[in-house]
Amino acid sequence: SWISFNGTTLIANPTSNLHTTTDVPITAFDGALTVSDVLKITVIHVNDAPTLAPIPQQSVTDTSADDSFSVMTGTLIGVDEETASGSLSYGIIHGGNVVAAVSGVSTLVGTYGTLTVTTAGVWTYTPIDAAIEALGAGALRSETFTTFTKDVAFGSTQVQTTTQPLVINLTGANDQAQKMGA
Protein backbone atom coordinates (compact mmCIF):
# COMPACT_ATOMS: atom_id res chain seq x y z
CA SER A 1 0.00 0.00 0.00
CA TRP A 2 1.18 3.55 -0.67
CA ILE A 3 0.03 4.81 2.73
CA SER A 4 1.08 3.59 6.19
CA PHE A 5 1.15 4.61 9.85
CA ASN A 6 4.15 3.88 12.08
CA GLY A 7 2.46 4.66 15.39
CA THR A 8 3.15 8.40 15.37
CA THR A 9 3.40 9.44 11.73
CA LEU A 10 1.15 8.94 8.71
CA ILE A 11 3.42 8.18 5.74
CA ALA A 12 2.22 8.55 2.14
CA ASN A 13 4.41 7.46 -0.79
CA PRO A 14 2.19 7.46 -3.87
CA THR A 15 3.45 5.60 -6.91
CA SER A 16 4.15 7.39 -10.16
CA ASN A 17 1.00 8.42 -12.01
CA LEU A 18 -1.30 7.55 -9.09
CA HIS A 19 -4.68 9.26 -9.19
CA THR A 20 -6.84 8.17 -6.26
CA THR A 21 -8.75 9.08 -3.12
CA THR A 22 -8.27 7.13 0.11
CA ASP A 23 -10.19 7.36 3.37
CA VAL A 24 -8.06 6.89 6.50
CA PRO A 25 -9.98 6.34 9.74
CA ILE A 26 -8.53 8.38 12.64
CA THR A 27 -9.33 7.72 16.31
CA ALA A 28 -8.02 9.73 19.25
CA PHE A 29 -8.36 8.52 22.82
CA ASP A 30 -7.22 10.55 25.84
CA GLY A 31 -7.91 7.87 28.46
CA ALA A 32 -11.48 8.97 29.08
CA LEU A 33 -13.00 10.09 25.79
CA THR A 34 -12.74 8.79 22.25
CA VAL A 35 -13.32 10.75 19.07
CA SER A 36 -13.21 9.33 15.53
CA ASP A 37 -13.23 10.85 12.09
CA VAL A 38 -12.14 10.04 8.56
CA LEU A 39 -9.19 11.76 6.91
CA LYS A 40 -9.71 11.87 3.15
CA ILE A 41 -6.47 11.93 1.16
CA THR A 42 -6.69 12.75 -2.54
CA VAL A 43 -3.71 12.32 -4.83
CA ILE A 44 -4.07 14.07 -8.16
CA HIS A 45 -1.56 13.12 -10.78
CA VAL A 46 -0.09 15.93 -12.89
CA ASN A 47 0.51 15.53 -16.57
CA ASP A 48 4.21 15.20 -17.38
CA ALA A 49 5.40 16.42 -20.76
CA PRO A 50 6.05 13.77 -23.39
CA THR A 51 9.55 13.32 -24.77
CA LEU A 52 10.44 13.63 -28.43
CA ALA A 53 13.53 11.87 -29.76
CA PRO A 54 16.15 14.04 -31.51
CA ILE A 55 15.84 14.04 -35.29
CA PRO A 56 19.05 13.35 -37.24
CA GLN A 57 20.12 16.27 -39.42
CA GLN A 58 19.39 15.83 -43.12
CA SER A 59 21.56 16.94 -46.06
CA VAL A 60 20.91 18.05 -49.62
CA THR A 61 23.91 18.52 -51.92
CA ASP A 62 23.66 20.15 -55.33
CA THR A 63 25.97 19.12 -58.17
CA SER A 64 26.95 20.93 -61.35
CA ALA A 65 24.32 18.89 -63.24
CA ASP A 66 20.64 19.76 -63.42
CA ASP A 67 19.64 17.79 -60.34
CA SER A 68 16.36 16.54 -59.05
CA PHE A 69 16.35 16.09 -55.30
CA SER A 70 14.82 13.18 -53.43
CA VAL A 71 12.00 13.62 -50.98
CA MET A 72 13.13 12.85 -47.42
CA THR A 73 10.89 11.12 -44.91
CA GLY A 74 11.00 9.99 -41.33
CA THR A 75 8.88 9.41 -38.26
CA LEU A 76 8.87 11.53 -35.12
CA ILE A 77 9.16 9.34 -32.04
CA GLY A 78 7.43 10.58 -28.93
CA VAL A 79 6.97 8.84 -25.59
CA ASP A 80 4.60 9.73 -22.78
CA GLU A 81 4.67 7.81 -19.52
CA GLU A 82 1.01 8.50 -18.74
CA THR A 83 -0.63 7.66 -22.04
CA ALA A 84 -0.36 5.18 -24.85
CA SER A 85 1.89 6.31 -27.69
CA GLY A 86 -1.14 6.41 -30.00
CA SER A 87 -2.61 9.27 -27.97
CA LEU A 88 0.25 11.63 -28.86
CA SER A 89 -0.22 14.14 -31.66
CA TYR A 90 2.52 15.70 -33.82
CA GLY A 91 2.94 18.81 -35.92
CA ILE A 92 4.96 21.93 -36.79
CA ILE A 93 5.48 25.16 -34.88
CA HIS A 94 6.33 28.33 -36.83
CA GLY A 95 6.89 31.73 -35.25
CA GLY A 96 5.76 30.39 -31.88
CA ASN A 97 2.41 29.19 -33.24
CA VAL A 98 1.18 25.72 -34.10
CA VAL A 99 0.72 25.28 -37.85
CA ALA A 100 -2.88 24.12 -38.28
CA ALA A 101 -3.32 20.58 -39.54
CA VAL A 102 -5.62 20.18 -42.52
CA SER A 103 -6.94 16.62 -42.90
CA GLY A 104 -4.36 15.49 -40.34
CA VAL A 105 -1.34 17.14 -42.03
CA SER A 106 0.58 20.32 -41.07
CA THR A 107 2.45 21.97 -43.97
CA LEU A 108 5.11 24.67 -43.88
CA VAL A 109 6.86 26.01 -46.99
CA GLY A 110 10.46 26.96 -46.24
CA THR A 111 13.07 28.69 -48.38
CA TYR A 112 14.53 25.49 -49.84
CA GLY A 113 11.78 22.94 -49.29
CA THR A 114 8.36 22.12 -47.88
CA LEU A 115 7.87 20.17 -44.65
CA THR A 116 4.73 18.21 -43.89
CA VAL A 117 4.05 16.42 -40.61
CA THR A 118 1.04 14.16 -40.06
CA THR A 119 -0.69 14.11 -36.68
CA ALA A 120 0.66 10.51 -36.44
CA GLY A 121 4.26 11.83 -36.65
CA VAL A 122 5.30 10.99 -40.22
CA TRP A 123 7.32 13.86 -41.71
CA THR A 124 8.20 14.56 -45.34
CA TYR A 125 10.59 17.21 -46.66
CA THR A 126 10.21 17.99 -50.36
CA PRO A 127 13.14 20.03 -51.69
CA ILE A 128 12.36 23.01 -53.93
CA ASP A 129 14.59 22.28 -56.92
CA ALA A 130 14.89 25.84 -58.28
CA ALA A 131 15.84 27.29 -54.88
CA ILE A 132 18.59 24.72 -54.33
CA GLU A 133 19.89 24.96 -57.91
CA ALA A 134 20.16 28.75 -57.40
CA LEU A 135 22.70 28.33 -54.57
CA GLY A 136 26.22 29.34 -55.62
CA ALA A 137 29.25 27.07 -55.69
CA GLY A 138 30.12 25.94 -52.16
CA ALA A 139 27.27 27.92 -50.61
CA LEU A 140 26.28 26.40 -47.28
CA ARG A 141 22.77 26.98 -45.99
CA SER A 142 20.57 25.35 -43.43
CA GLU A 143 16.87 25.38 -42.92
CA THR A 144 15.41 24.56 -39.50
CA PHE A 145 11.84 23.54 -38.79
CA THR A 146 10.41 23.09 -35.29
CA THR A 147 8.44 19.88 -34.84
CA PHE A 148 6.43 18.96 -31.75
CA THR A 149 4.55 16.25 -29.96
CA LYS A 150 1.78 16.88 -27.48
CA ASP A 151 -0.49 14.91 -25.21
CA VAL A 152 -3.71 15.67 -23.45
CA ALA A 153 -4.25 13.98 -20.09
CA PHE A 154 -7.10 14.54 -17.66
CA GLY A 155 -8.80 16.99 -20.01
CA SER A 156 -7.68 19.84 -22.20
CA THR A 157 -6.41 21.94 -19.28
CA GLN A 158 -3.18 19.93 -18.96
CA VAL A 159 -1.79 19.83 -22.52
CA GLN A 160 1.97 19.27 -22.54
CA THR A 161 4.12 19.91 -25.62
CA THR A 162 7.74 19.04 -26.41
CA THR A 163 9.69 20.26 -29.46
CA GLN A 164 12.67 19.11 -31.54
CA PRO A 165 14.32 20.86 -34.49
CA LEU A 166 14.47 19.24 -37.92
CA VAL A 167 17.56 20.67 -39.63
CA ILE A 168 18.17 20.43 -43.37
CA ASN A 169 21.76 21.30 -44.41
CA LEU A 170 22.21 22.41 -48.02
CA THR A 171 25.37 22.68 -50.13
CA GLY A 172 25.27 24.60 -53.41
CA ALA A 173 27.18 24.04 -56.65
CA ASN A 174 27.95 26.05 -59.78
CA ASP A 175 25.46 24.54 -62.20
CA GLN A 176 26.42 24.02 -65.85
CA ALA A 177 24.98 26.48 -68.35
CA GLN A 178 21.95 25.16 -70.18
CA LYS A 179 21.52 25.71 -73.94
CA MET A 180 18.06 27.00 -74.67
CA GLY A 181 16.40 26.44 -78.06
CA ALA A 182 18.13 25.97 -81.41
C-alpha positions in Angstrom: 0.0 0.0 0.0 1.2 3.5 -0.7 0.0 4.8 2.7 1.1 3.6 6.2 1.1 4.6 9.8 4.2 3.9 12.1 2.5 4.7 15.4 3.2 8.4 15.4 3.4 9.4 11.7 1.1 8.9 8.7 3.4 8.2 5.7 2.2 8.5 2.1 4.4 7.5 -0.8 2.2 7.5 -3.9 3.4 5.6 -6.9 4.2 7.4 -10.2 1.0 8.4 -12.0 -1.3 7.5 -9.1 -4.7 9.3 -9.2 -6.8 8.2 -6.3 -8.8 9.1 -3.1 -8.3 7.1 0.1 -10.2 7.4 3.4 -8.1 6.9 6.5 -10.0 6.3 9.7 -8.5 8.4 12.6 -9.3 7.7 16.3 -8.0 9.7 19.2 -8.4 8.5 22.8 -7.2 10.6 25.8 -7.9 7.9 28.5 -11.5 9.0 29.1 -13.0 10.1 25.8 -12.7 8.8 22.2 -13.3 10.7 19.1 -13.2 9.3 15.5 -13.2 10.8 12.1 -12.1 10.0 8.6 -9.2 11.8 6.9 -9.7 11.9 3.1 -6.5 11.9 1.2 -6.7 12.8 -2.5 -3.7 12.3 -4.8 -4.1 14.1 -8.2 -1.6 13.1 -10.8 -0.1 15.9 -12.9 0.5 15.5 -16.6 4.2 15.2 -17.4 5.4 16.4 -20.8 6.1 13.8 -23.4 9.5 13.3 -24.8 10.4 13.6 -28.4 13.5 11.9 -29.8 16.1 14.0 -31.5 15.8 14.0 -35.3 19.1 13.3 -37.2 20.1 16.3 -39.4 19.4 15.8 -43.1 21.6 16.9 -46.1 20.9 18.1 -49.6 23.9 18.5 -51.9 23.7 20.2 -55.3 26.0 19.1 -58.2 26.9 20.9 -61.4 24.3 18.9 -63.2 20.6 19.8 -63.4 19.6 17.8 -60.3 16.4 16.5 -59.0 16.4 16.1 -55.3 14.8 13.2 -53.4 12.0 13.6 -51.0 13.1 12.8 -47.4 10.9 11.1 -44.9 11.0 10.0 -41.3 8.9 9.4 -38.3 8.9 11.5 -35.1 9.2 9.3 -32.0 7.4 10.6 -28.9 7.0 8.8 -25.6 4.6 9.7 -22.8 4.7 7.8 -19.5 1.0 8.5 -18.7 -0.6 7.7 -22.0 -0.4 5.2 -24.9 1.9 6.3 -27.7 -1.1 6.4 -30.0 -2.6 9.3 -28.0 0.2 11.6 -28.9 -0.2 14.1 -31.7 2.5 15.7 -33.8 2.9 18.8 -35.9 5.0 21.9 -36.8 5.5 25.2 -34.9 6.3 28.3 -36.8 6.9 31.7 -35.3 5.8 30.4 -31.9 2.4 29.2 -33.2 1.2 25.7 -34.1 0.7 25.3 -37.9 -2.9 24.1 -38.3 -3.3 20.6 -39.5 -5.6 20.2 -42.5 -6.9 16.6 -42.9 -4.4 15.5 -40.3 -1.3 17.1 -42.0 0.6 20.3 -41.1 2.4 22.0 -44.0 5.1 24.7 -43.9 6.9 26.0 -47.0 10.5 27.0 -46.2 13.1 28.7 -48.4 14.5 25.5 -49.8 11.8 22.9 -49.3 8.4 22.1 -47.9 7.9 20.2 -44.7 4.7 18.2 -43.9 4.1 16.4 -40.6 1.0 14.2 -40.1 -0.7 14.1 -36.7 0.7 10.5 -36.4 4.3 11.8 -36.7 5.3 11.0 -40.2 7.3 13.9 -41.7 8.2 14.6 -45.3 10.6 17.2 -46.7 10.2 18.0 -50.4 13.1 20.0 -51.7 12.4 23.0 -53.9 14.6 22.3 -56.9 14.9 25.8 -58.3 15.8 27.3 -54.9 18.6 24.7 -54.3 19.9 25.0 -57.9 20.2 28.8 -57.4 22.7 28.3 -54.6 26.2 29.3 -55.6 29.2 27.1 -55.7 30.1 25.9 -52.2 27.3 27.9 -50.6 26.3 26.4 -47.3 22.8 27.0 -46.0 20.6 25.3 -43.4 16.9 25.4 -42.9 15.4 24.6 -39.5 11.8 23.5 -38.8 10.4 23.1 -35.3 8.4 19.9 -34.8 6.4 19.0 -31.8 4.6 16.2 -30.0 1.8 16.9 -27.5 -0.5 14.9 -25.2 -3.7 15.7 -23.4 -4.3 14.0 -20.1 -7.1 14.5 -17.7 -8.8 17.0 -20.0 -7.7 19.8 -22.2 -6.4 21.9 -19.3 -3.2 19.9 -19.0 -1.8 19.8 -22.5 2.0 19.3 -22.5 4.1 19.9 -25.6 7.7 19.0 -26.4 9.7 20.3 -29.5 12.7 19.1 -31.5 14.3 20.9 -34.5 14.5 19.2 -37.9 17.6 20.7 -39.6 18.2 20.4 -43.4 21.8 21.3 -44.4 22.2 22.4 -48.0 25.4 22.7 -50.1 25.3 24.6 -53.4 27.2 24.0 -56.7 28.0 26.0 -59.8 25.5 24.5 -62.2 26.4 24.0 -65.8 25.0 26.5 -68.4 21.9 25.2 -70.2 21.5 25.7 -73.9 18.1 27.0 -74.7 16.4 26.4 -78.1 18.1 26.0 -81.4 
